[in-house]
Amino acid sequence: MDPASERLRNFLQYVAVQLIDDPAQAQLKVAELGPKKLRFKLVLTQTDVAVLIGRNGFTASAIRGMLKAAAARDGVQASLHVHSHEEEAELLARNDGH
């Protein structure tokens, strides 16, 4: 992982830990979709998903905005997806069923 990716990962970990109730259950996954294009996925407990997304999605929107601004500094495109462990298991099962 290059320094820009690592910096963005550390930023998201810091922000998420400050906002959620159960950081021990949190997983942060990073996928490189192409050169200078990253997808971050936070997998949390159901209650932490609600906290991180916030009322009307404003908290998640603010985090995404800061992530995109930090990524743009390094010429990187970054996106953030937030899922519960249950949703993640469902997505993985669906993808394995192909």
C-alpha positions as CSV (number, residue, x, y, z in Angstrom):
1,M,0.0,0.0,0.0
2,D,1.4,3.3,-1.0
3,P,1.8,6.2,1.5
4,A,-1.3,8.0,0.3
5,S,-3.5,4.9,0.8
6,E,-2.0,4.4,4.2
7,R,-2.6,8.0,5.2
8,L,-6.3,7.8,4.1
9,R,-6.7,4.5,5.9
10,N,-5.3,5.9,9.1
11,F,-7.6,8.9,8.8
12,L,-10.7,6.8,8.4
13,Q,-9.7,4.5,11.3
14,Y,-9.2,7.5,13.6
15,V,-12.6,9.1,12.7
16,A,-14.5,5.9,12.9
17,V,-13.1,5.0,16.3
18,Q,-14.1,8.4,17.7
19,L,-17.7,8.0,16.6
20,I,-18.7,4.4,17.1
21,D,-19.4,2.5,20.3
22,D,-17.8,-0.8,19.5
23,P,-14.5,-0.2,17.7
24,A,-13.3,-3.8,18.4
25,Q,-15.9,-5.1,16.0
26,A,-15.0,-2.6,13.2
27,Q,-13.2,-3.7,10.1
28,L,-11.8,-1.4,7.5
29,K,-11.2,-2.9,4.1
30,V,-9.4,-1.2,1.2
31,A,-9.7,-2.2,-2.4
32,E,-7.5,-0.7,-5.2
33,L,-9.9,-0.3,-8.1
34,G,-7.2,1.0,-10.4
35,P,-4.3,3.4,-10.5
36,K,-5.0,6.2,-8.0
37,K,-8.6,4.9,-7.3
38,L,-9.5,3.4,-3.9
39,R,-12.6,2.0,-2.3
40,F,-12.8,1.9,1.5
41,K,-15.4,-0.2,3.2
42,L,-16.2,0.1,6.9
43,V,-17.9,-3.0,8.3
44,L,-19.5,-2.3,11.7
45,T,-22.2,-3.5,14.0
46,Q,-25.7,-2.6,13.1
47,T,-26.0,0.1,15.8
48,D,-22.6,1.6,14.8
49,V,-23.7,1.8,11.2
50,A,-26.6,3.9,12.3
51,V,-24.3,6.1,14.4
52,L,-21.8,6.5,11.6
53,I,-24.3,7.3,9.0
54,G,-26.1,9.8,11.3
55,R,-29.4,11.5,10.9
56,N,-30.3,11.8,7.2
57,G,-26.8,10.6,6.3
58,F,-25.1,13.9,7.3
59,T,-22.3,12.3,9.3
60,A,-21.4,9.8,6.6
61,S,-21.6,12.6,4.0
62,A,-19.2,14.8,6.0
63,I,-16.7,11.9,6.4
64,R,-16.9,11.2,2.7
65,G,-16.3,14.8,1.9
66,M,-13.2,15.0,4.1
67,L,-11.9,11.7,2.7
68,K,-12.3,12.9,-0.9
69,A,-10.6,16.2,0.0
70,A,-7.7,14.4,1.6
71,A,-7.4,12.0,-1.3
72,A,-7.5,14.8,-3.9
73,R,-4.4,16.3,-2.2
74,D,-2.6,13.2,-3.4
75,G,-4.3,12.9,-6.7
76,V,-6.3,9.9,-5.6
77,Q,-10.0,9.2,-6.0
78,A,-11.5,7.5,-2.9
79,S,-15.0,6.3,-2.0
80,L,-16.4,5.0,1.3
81,H,-19.0,2.4,1.8
82,V,-20.5,1.6,5.3
83,H,-22.0,-1.9,5.9
84,S,-23.1,-3.9,8.8
85,H,-21.5,-7.3,9.4
86,E,-24.8,-8.9,8.3
87,E,-24.9,-6.9,5.1
88,E,-21.3,-7.8,4.4
89,A,-22.0,-11.5,4.9
90,E,-25.0,-11.2,2.5
91,L,-22.9,-9.5,-0.2
92,L,-20.1,-12.1,0.1
93,A,-22.6,-15.0,-0.1
94,R,-24.2,-13.4,-3.2
95,N,-20.8,-12.9,-4.9
96,D,-19.8,-16.5,-4.1
97,G,-23.0,-17.8,-5.7
98,H,-22.0,-16.7,-9.2
